[in-house]
Amino acid sequence: CAAWLPPPAHASSAAAGSKTPRMELRRDNGRLSHGADYQPSSKPCVVKIRLSEANYRACERGLNMNHFRFFARVIAVLAFGVGLNACAEQMVSVPPKDPTERALTSNNISAAAYRLTAGDRVRVSVFDLAAESMEYVIDDTGTISIPALEPVVIKGETTKEAAGTIAQAYGKAGLFKKARVSVDVVSFGPFYVLGEIAKPGEFAYRPGMSLFAAVALAGGHTYRANRGRVFIRRASDTVETEYDVTADIAILPGDVVRIPEIHL
């Protein structure tokens, strides 16, 4: 299988008077060999190129090799992208759950059942001889730093549980033997929306936040969005959970909401 190539600029003077260089494809002991040396002589310059079996057969059929390589690369990139997308969903997602567990009227979504997360600002009030109140922001480690106490971990606890944890910390430090402590949420941490959404990013949470309201804050769906599915990762989880959007569902502080692309 042979094709004709124009000579390179640096070989034109050295190979003056020679014929147009010829690209030669041949097998050596069952393998395709190649070379890229233009030999300045009276004989034609030969360019040998190593090709795969498929390319060799394509050349034999007279296909344009540049087009063959181009389409091969396009197919490879598309296949890689599709495979990576499918693999990512399998690795970070868990099987679909019943969306009723995220219903706005669910007991798991009530203020009393809410579990504190990083970014929440809480007010801690201590009642002894006199009431003392201070505000703290839960850091990334889930702790708050109260003066005269070691860092207190309250992430993942309800406000009632956090009050008990702080009271025990005061008692352990010998500051208050039977302190009465209350914890109230002053402001909540943000939530995040990404994927097939017009304006992905971080958004301030307000009580009663729902998926539809979160999508509206993020500018609405793109034309590629799958409006019937959503993936949500809670602040306390390491993987996201898939939900079928049959009705509006609740969004909580720290949630990462991902709107997937529709697959035709």
Buried (B, 14 or more C-beta within 10 A) or exposed (E): BEBEEEBBEEBEEBBEEBEEBBBBBEEEEEEBBBEEEBBBEEEBBBBBBEBEEEBBEBBEEEEEBEEBEEEBEEEEEEEEEEEEEEEEBEEEBEEEEEBEEBBBEEEEBEEEEBBBBBBBBBBBBBEBEEEEEEEBBBEEEBBBEBEEBEEBBBBBBBBEBBBBBBBEBBEEEEBBEEBEBBBBBEBBBBBBBBBBBEEBEEBEBEEEBBBEBBBEBBEEBBEEBBEEBBBBBBBBEEEBBBBEBEEBBBBBBBBBBBBBEBEE
